Amino acid sequence: MTVKVNGQERTLDREMTVTEFVEQEQYTITRIAVEINGEIVPKATYSQVIVHNGDVIEVVSFVGGG
């Protein structure tokens, strides 16, 4: 299945939850926000929201500093 992640076409082996996707991509879940098809996905629902073929995913990482 094909999705677009941060503007790049990606092939995934199967549909998966946002939690599975984030873990597979080795993001630190506490330091990111995920948007699918223009909608922000609340962290509390990551384990219930499924990534589907054709989805457009944006992952934004928070960076500390000052």
Biopython code that builds the backbone (N, CA, C, O; Angstrom):
import numpy as np
from Bio.PDB.StructureBuilder import StructureBuilder

atoms = [
    (1, "MET", "N", (0.844, -1.173, 0.000)),
    (1, "MET", "CA", (0.000, 0.000, 0.000)),
    (1, "MET", "C", (0.884, 1.229, 0.000)),
    (1, "MET", "O", (1.987, 1.211, 0.546)),
    (2, "THR", "N", (0.403, 2.285, -0.608)),
    (2, "THR", "CA", (1.193, 3.499, -0.761)),
    (2, "THR", "C", (0.567, 4.648, 0.024)),
    (2, "THR", "O", (-0.645, 4.863, -0.021)),
    (3, "VAL", "N", (1.411, 5.378, 0.741)),
    (3, "VAL", "CA", (0.996, 6.580, 1.458)),
    (3, "VAL", "C", (2.014, 7.671, 1.156)),
    (3, "VAL", "O", (3.100, 7.392, 0.646)),
    (4, "LYS", "N", (1.665, 8.899, 1.468)),
    (4, "LYS", "CA", (2.599, 9.994, 1.322)),
    (4, "LYS", "C", (2.924, 10.481, 2.734)),
    (4, "LYS", "O", (2.026, 10.864, 3.485)),
    (5, "VAL", "N", (4.210, 10.466, 3.094)),
    (5, "VAL", "CA", (4.654, 10.872, 4.428)),
    (5, "VAL", "C", (5.561, 12.091, 4.281)),
    (5, "VAL", "O", (6.630, 12.014, 3.676)),
    (6, "ASN", "N", (5.123, 13.210, 4.839)),
    (6, "ASN", "CA", (5.891, 14.457, 4.765)),
    (6, "ASN", "C", (6.328, 14.750, 3.325)),
    (6, "ASN", "O", (7.464, 15.153, 3.074)),
    (7, "GLY", "N", (5.397, 14.538, 2.387)),
    (7, "GLY", "CA", (5.640, 14.848, 0.981)),
    (7, "GLY", "C", (6.337, 13.765, 0.176)),
    (7, "GLY", "O", (6.532, 13.929, -1.028)),
    (8, "GLN", "N", (6.720, 12.660, 0.812)),
    (8, "GLN", "CA", (7.433, 11.582, 0.125)),
    (8, "GLN", "C", (6.534, 10.352, -0.004)),
    (8, "GLN", "O", (5.906, 9.934, 0.969)),
    (9, "GLU", "N", (6.474, 9.774, -1.209)),
    (9, "GLU", "CA", (5.735, 8.525, -1.398)),
    (9, "GLU", "C", (6.430, 7.408, -0.635)),
    (9, "GLU", "O", (7.651, 7.261, -0.702)),
    (10, "ARG", "N", (5.645, 6.626, 0.088)),
    (10, "ARG", "CA", (6.186, 5.501, 0.857)),
    (10, "ARG", "C", (5.318, 4.280, 0.618)),
    (10, "ARG", "O", (4.109, 4.400, 0.418)),
    (11, "THR", "N", (5.933, 3.105, 0.637)),
    (11, "THR", "CA", (5.202, 1.856, 0.531)),
    (11, "THR", "C", (5.221, 1.177, 1.892)),
    (11, "THR", "O", (6.280, 0.986, 2.490)),
    (12, "LEU", "N", (4.033, 0.814, 2.375)),
    (12, "LEU", "CA", (3.905, 0.083, 3.631)),
    (12, "LEU", "C", (3.426, -1.324, 3.306)),
    (12, "LEU", "O", (2.718, -1.536, 2.322)),
    (13, "ASP", "N", (3.815, -2.279, 4.134)),
    (13, "ASP", "CA", (3.457, -3.681, 3.903)),
    (13, "ASP", "C", (1.971, -3.946, 4.081)),
    (13, "ASP", "O", (1.410, -4.841, 3.450)),
    (14, "ARG", "N", (1.326, -3.149, 4.959)),
    (14, "ARG", "CA", (-0.071, -3.420, 5.306)),
    (14, "ARG", "C", (-0.675, -2.201, 5.964)),
    (14, "ARG", "O", (0.031, -1.247, 6.293)),
    (15, "GLU", "N", (-1.991, -2.232, 6.156)),
    (15, "GLU", "CA", (-2.624, -1.207, 6.964)),
    (15, "GLU", "C", (-2.161, -1.399, 8.400)),
    (15, "GLU", "O", (-1.941, -2.528, 8.838)),
    (16, "MET", "N", (-2.015, -0.308, 9.127)),
    (16, "MET", "CA", (-1.563, -0.389, 10.514)),
    (16, "MET", "C", (-2.107, 0.808, 11.276)),
    (16, "MET", "O", (-2.563, 1.788, 10.686)),
    (17, "THR", "N", (-2.051, 0.708, 12.595)),
    (17, "THR", "CA", (-2.484, 1.839, 13.407)),
    (17, "THR", "C", (-1.414, 2.930, 13.364)),
    (17, "THR", "O", (-0.277, 2.689, 12.957)),
    (18, "VAL", "N", (-1.796, 4.116, 13.788)),
    (18, "VAL", "CA", (-0.820, 5.205, 13.868)),
    (18, "VAL", "C", (0.294, 4.824, 14.839)),
    (18, "VAL", "O", (1.461, 5.114, 14.576)),
    (19, "THR", "N", (-0.041, 4.183, 15.948)),
    (19, "THR", "CA", (0.973, 3.739, 16.907)),
    (19, "THR", "C", (1.978, 2.819, 16.228)),
    (19, "THR", "O", (3.185, 3.007, 16.387)),
    (20, "GLU", "N", (1.506, 1.828, 15.473)),
    (20, "GLU", "CA", (2.400, 0.909, 14.779)),
    (20, "GLU", "C", (3.274, 1.643, 13.767)),
    (20, "GLU", "O", (4.469, 1.370, 13.654)),
    (21, "PHE", "N", (2.669, 2.576, 13.033)),
    (21, "PHE", "CA", (3.408, 3.348, 12.040)),
    (21, "PHE", "C", (4.517, 4.165, 12.699)),
    (21, "PHE", "O", (5.658, 4.160, 12.239)),
    (22, "VAL", "N", (4.174, 4.862, 13.776)),
    (22, "VAL", "CA", (5.144, 5.701, 14.489)),
    (22, "VAL", "C", (6.292, 4.853, 15.020)),
    (22, "VAL", "O", (7.454, 5.246, 14.916)),
    (23, "GLU", "N", (5.976, 3.697, 15.588)),
    (23, "GLU", "CA", (7.019, 2.802, 16.098)),
    (23, "GLU", "C", (7.889, 2.271, 14.969)),
    (23, "GLU", "O", (9.111, 2.213, 15.103)),
    (24, "GLN", "N", (7.269, 1.882, 13.854)),
    (24, "GLN", "CA", (8.021, 1.364, 12.707)),
    (24, "GLN", "C", (8.991, 2.416, 12.177)),
    (24, "GLN", "O", (10.113, 2.096, 11.786)),
    (25, "GLU", "N", (8.551, 3.666, 12.167)),
    (25, "GLU", "CA", (9.383, 4.755, 11.653)),
    (25, "GLU", "C", (10.351, 5.297, 12.699)),
    (25, "GLU", "O", (11.130, 6.207, 12.415)),
    (26, "GLN", "N", (10.304, 4.739, 13.908)),
    (26, "GLN", "CA", (11.198, 5.073, 15.008)),
    (26, "GLN", "C", (11.108, 6.528, 15.456)),
    (26, "GLN", "O", (12.114, 7.143, 15.812)),
    (27, "TYR", "N", (9.892, 7.069, 15.435)),
    (27, "TYR", "CA", (9.657, 8.387, 16.005)),
    (27, "TYR", "C", (9.491, 8.235, 17.515)),
    (27, "TYR", "O", (9.051, 7.190, 17.993)),
    (28, "THR", "N", (9.843, 9.277, 18.261)),
    (28, "THR", "CA", (9.585, 9.314, 19.692)),
    (28, "THR", "C", (8.186, 9.886, 19.873)),
    (28, "THR", "O", (7.959, 11.073, 19.641)),
    (29, "ILE", "N", (7.260, 9.048, 20.283)),
    (29, "ILE", "CA", (5.837, 9.388, 20.291)),
    (29, "ILE", "C", (5.527, 10.632, 21.122)),
    (29, "ILE", "O", (4.583, 11.358, 20.812)),
    (30, "THR", "N", (6.299, 10.886, 22.161)),
    (30, "THR", "CA", (6.029, 12.048, 23.011)),
    (30, "THR", "C", (6.501, 13.357, 22.389)),
    (30, "THR", "O", (6.163, 14.431, 22.887)),
    (31, "ARG", "N", (7.279, 13.285, 21.307)),
    (31, "ARG", "CA", (7.842, 14.491, 20.708)),
    (31, "ARG", "C", (7.325, 14.776, 19.299)),
    (31, "ARG", "O", (7.953, 15.516, 18.542)),
    (32, "ILE", "N", (6.173, 14.183, 18.948)),
    (32, "ILE", "CA", (5.630, 14.394, 17.603)),
    (32, "ILE", "C", (4.143, 14.709, 17.647)),
    (32, "ILE", "O", (3.465, 14.484, 18.650)),
    (33, "ALA", "N", (3.659, 15.238, 16.528)),
    (33, "ALA", "CA", (2.229, 15.372, 16.263)),
    (33, "ALA", "C", (1.999, 14.744, 14.890)),
    (33, "ALA", "O", (2.841, 14.869, 14.000)),
    (34, "VAL", "N", (0.864, 14.071, 14.717)),
    (34, "VAL", "CA", (0.560, 13.387, 13.463)),
    (34, "VAL", "C", (-0.732, 13.952, 12.886)),
    (34, "VAL", "O", (-1.721, 14.147, 13.592)),
    (35, "GLU", "N", (-0.693, 14.207, 11.589)),
    (35, "GLU", "CA", (-1.869, 14.667, 10.851)),
    (35, "GLU", "C", (-2.085, 13.686, 9.700)),
    (35, "GLU", "O", (-1.138, 13.326, 9.001)),
    (36, "ILE", "N", (-3.326, 13.257, 9.507)),
    (36, "ILE", "CA", (-3.667, 12.382, 8.388)),
    (36, "ILE", "C", (-4.753, 13.050, 7.579)),
    (36, "ILE", "O", (-5.813, 13.386, 8.105)),
    (37, "ASN", "N", (-4.490, 13.243, 6.297)),
    (37, "ASN", "CA", (-5.443, 13.858, 5.367)),
    (37, "ASN", "C", (-5.980, 15.184, 5.901)),
    (37, "ASN", "O", (-7.173, 15.470, 5.798)),
    (38, "GLY", "N", (-5.078, 15.992, 6.474)),
    (38, "GLY", "CA", (-5.445, 17.327, 6.931)),
    (38, "GLY", "C", (-6.068, 17.402, 8.306)),
    (38, "GLY", "O", (-6.420, 18.489, 8.766)),
    (39, "GLU", "N", (-6.214, 16.262, 8.978)),
    (39, "GLU", "CA", (-6.827, 16.231, 10.316)),
    (39, "GLU", "C", (-5.784, 15.799, 11.345)),
    (39, "GLU", "O", (-5.117, 14.779, 11.171)),
    (40, "ILE", "N", (-5.646, 16.582, 12.420)),
    (40, "ILE", "CA", (-4.735, 16.205, 13.495)),
    (40, "ILE", "C", (-5.296, 14.989, 14.216)),
    (40, "ILE", "O", (-6.481, 14.937, 14.545)),
    (41, "VAL", "N", (-4.426, 14.010, 14.455)),
    (41, "VAL", "CA", (-4.830, 12.790, 15.154)),
    (41, "VAL", "C", (-4.461, 12.954, 16.634)),
    (41, "VAL", "O", (-3.281, 13.078, 16.959)),
    (42, "PRO", "N", (-5.452, 12.955, 17.533)),
    (42, "PRO", "CA", (-5.132, 13.059, 18.962)),
    (42, "PRO", "C", (-4.313, 11.854, 19.423)),
    (42, "PRO", "O", (-4.600, 10.720, 19.042)),
    (43, "LYS", "N", (-3.299, 12.105, 20.239)),
    (43, "LYS", "CA", (-2.434, 11.008, 20.721)),
    (43, "LYS", "C", (-3.237, 9.892, 21.378)),
    (43, "LYS", "O", (-2.879, 8.720, 21.260)),
    (44, "ALA", "N", (-4.308, 10.241, 22.061)),
    (44, "ALA", "CA", (-5.128, 9.241, 22.758)),
    (44, "ALA", "C", (-5.772, 8.241, 21.796)),
    (44, "ALA", "O", (-6.212, 7.172, 22.219)),
    (45, "THR", "N", (-5.829, 8.584, 20.497)),
    (45, "THR", "CA", (-6.475, 7.693, 19.523)),
    (45, "THR", "C", (-5.488, 7.000, 18.589)),
    (45, "THR", "O", (-5.911, 6.279, 17.685)),
    (46, "TYR", "N", (-4.176, 7.201, 18.785)),
    (46, "TYR", "CA", (-3.176, 6.601, 17.896)),
    (46, "TYR", "C", (-3.366, 5.091, 17.743)),
    (46, "TYR", "O", (-3.156, 4.547, 16.659)),
    (47, "SER", "N", (-3.759, 4.417, 18.817)),
    (47, "SER", "CA", (-3.892, 2.958, 18.746)),
    (47, "SER", "C", (-5.184, 2.510, 18.072)),
    (47, "SER", "O", (-5.349, 1.320, 17.803)),
    (48, "GLN", "N", (-6.107, 3.437, 17.792)),
    (48, "GLN", "CA", (-7.365, 3.085, 17.131)),
    (48, "GLN", "C", (-7.451, 3.567, 15.681)),
    (48, "GLN", "O", (-8.210, 3.009, 14.888)),
    (49, "VAL", "N", (-6.676, 4.601, 15.330)),
    (49, "VAL", "CA", (-6.742, 5.168, 13.981)),
    (49, "VAL", "C", (-5.870, 4.344, 13.047)),
    (49, "VAL", "O", (-4.698, 4.092, 13.328)),
    (50, "ILE", "N", (-6.466, 3.925, 11.923)),
    (50, "ILE", "CA", (-5.781, 3.078, 10.947)),
    (50, "ILE", "C", (-5.249, 3.927, 9.790)),
    (50, "ILE", "O", (-5.942, 4.808, 9.281)),
    (51, "VAL", "N", (-4.017, 3.647, 9.389)),
    (51, "VAL", "CA", (-3.418, 4.260, 8.202)),
    (51, "VAL", "C", (-3.861, 3.430, 7.006)),
    (51, "VAL", "O", (-3.628, 2.222, 6.960)),
    (52, "HIS", "N", (-4.507, 4.089, 6.027)),
    (52, "HIS", "CA", (-5.049, 3.400, 4.858)),
    (52, "HIS", "C", (-4.258, 3.750, 3.597)),
    (52, "HIS", "O", (-3.536, 4.746, 3.556)),
    (53, "ASN", "N", (-4.408, 2.923, 2.588)),
    (53, "ASN", "CA", (-3.814, 3.171, 1.284)),
    (53, "ASN", "C", (-4.234, 4.557, 0.789)),
    (53, "ASN", "O", (-5.414, 4.904, 0.830)),
    (54, "GLY", "N", (-3.267, 5.342, 0.324)),
    (54, "GLY", "CA", (-3.550, 6.657, -0.237)),
    (54, "GLY", "C", (-3.558, 7.787, 0.778)),
    (54, "GLY", "O", (-3.686, 8.949, 0.391)),
    (55, "ASP", "N", (-3.427, 7.486, 2.062)),
    (55, "ASP", "CA", (-3.430, 8.543, 3.074)),
    (55, "ASP", "C", (-2.233, 9.469, 2.898)),
    (55, "ASP", "O", (-1.165, 9.060, 2.441)),
    (56, "VAL", "N", (-2.442, 10.728, 3.273)),
    (56, "VAL", "CA", (-1.377, 11.720, 3.303)),
    (56, "VAL", "C", (-1.097, 11.999, 4.775)),
    (56, "VAL", "O", (-1.960, 12.487, 5.504)),
    (57, "ILE", "N", (0.123, 11.680, 5.197)),
    (57, "ILE", "CA", (0.511, 11.760, 6.606)),
    (57, "ILE", "C", (1.580, 12.832, 6.767)),
    (57, "ILE", "O", (2.558, 12.870, 6.022)),
    (58, "GLU", "N", (1.378, 13.693, 7.744)),
    (58, "GLU", "CA", (2.401, 14.666, 8.121)),
    (58, "GLU", "C", (2.793, 14.358, 9.553)),
    (58, "GLU", "O", (1.935, 14.240, 10.428)),
    (59, "VAL", "N", (4.090, 14.229, 9.792)),
    (59, "VAL", "CA", (4.612, 14.010, 11.141)),
    (59, "VAL", "C", (5.501, 15.204, 11.459)),
    (59, "VAL", "O", (6.472, 15.489, 10.757)),
    (60, "VAL", "N", (5.138, 15.897, 12.543)),
    (60, "VAL", "CA", (5.886, 17.076, 12.953)),
    (60, "VAL", "C", (6.593, 16.754, 14.265)),
    (60, "VAL", "O", (5.961, 16.329, 15.232)),
    (61, "SER", "N", (7.899, 16.958, 14.292)),
    (61, "SER", "CA", (8.687, 16.718, 15.496)),
    (61, "SER", "C", (8.872, 18.030, 16.249)),
    (61, "SER", "O", (9.124, 19.076, 15.651)),
    (62, "PHE", "N", (8.743, 17.955, 17.572)),
    (62, "PHE", "CA", (8.974, 19.110, 18.417)),
    (62, "PHE", "C", (10.442, 19.122, 18.824)),
    (62, "PHE", "O", (10.987, 18.101, 19.244)),
    (63, "VAL", "N", (11.076, 20.280, 18.698)),
    (63, "VAL", "CA", (12.475, 20.420, 19.043)),
    (63, "VAL", "C", (12.598, 21.458, 20.140)),
    (63, "VAL", "O", (12.089, 22.572, 20.018)),
    (64, "GLY", "N", (13.279, 21.082, 21.214)),
    (64, "GLY", "CA", (13.480, 22.018, 22.313)),
    (64, "GLY", "C", (14.668, 22.925, 22.032)),
    (64, "GLY", "O", (15.503, 22.643, 21.172)),
    (65, "GLY", "N", (14.718, 23.981, 22.752)),
    (65, "GLY", "CA", (15.848, 24.899, 22.594)),
    (65, "GLY", "C", (15.483, 26.261, 23.122)),
    (65, "GLY", "O", (14.409, 26.461, 23.689)),
    (66, "GLY", "N", (16.368, 27.171, 22.934)),
    (66, "GLY", "CA", (16.035, 28.493, 23.441)),
    (66, "GLY", "C", (17.087, 29.492, 23.107)),
    (66, "GLY", "O", (16.960, 30.664, 23.463)),
]
sb = StructureBuilder()
sb.init_structure("model")
sb.init_model(0)
sb.init_chain("A")
sb.init_seg("    ")
for serial, (resi, resn, name, xyz) in enumerate(atoms, 1):
    if name == "N":
        sb.init_residue(resn, " ", resi, " ")
    sb.init_atom(name, np.array(xyz, "f"), 0.0, 1.0, " ", f" {name:<3s}", serial, name[0])
structure = sb.get_structure()
